[in-house]
Amino acid sequence: MKLTKTKVDNLSTPAKGQVFYRDDILMGFAVRVTASGAKSFVVEKRINGIVRRKTLGRYGVLTVEQARKEAQK
C-alpha cells in the first residue's frame, strides 16, 4: 500500500509486539506500529547482505511526506 496520512491514521495496533506496514512506492520505507499504539517511520536497507533499519521519527512529529523525503536521502 502507498503510505498516506489517512492510511497511517487508520492502522490497527497489534495485540503484542510490533508490525511493519511497508510502502509500495519507496522501497525500504515503512511505518512501525507497536502494541502501545506508537507509530514510527523507518527505512531499511541491505548493506553487505545485512538488513539495517533506521528510525526516522514518530508519526505526528513527522508527516508521511516529511518521512518519505528523509527516507529518500
C-alpha positions, 0 to 999 in steps of 0.5 A: 500500500502507498503510505498516506496520512489517512492510511497511517491514521487508520492502522490497527495496533497489534495485540503484542509486539510490533508490525511493519506496514511497508510502502509500495512506492519507496522501497525500504520505507515503512511505518512501525506500529507497536502494541502501545499504539506508537507509530514510527517511520523507518527505512531499511536497507541491505548493506553487505547482505545485512538488513539495517533499519533506521528510525526516522521519527514518530508519526505526528512529529513527522508527516508521511511526506516529511518521512518519505523525503528523509527516507529518500536521502 
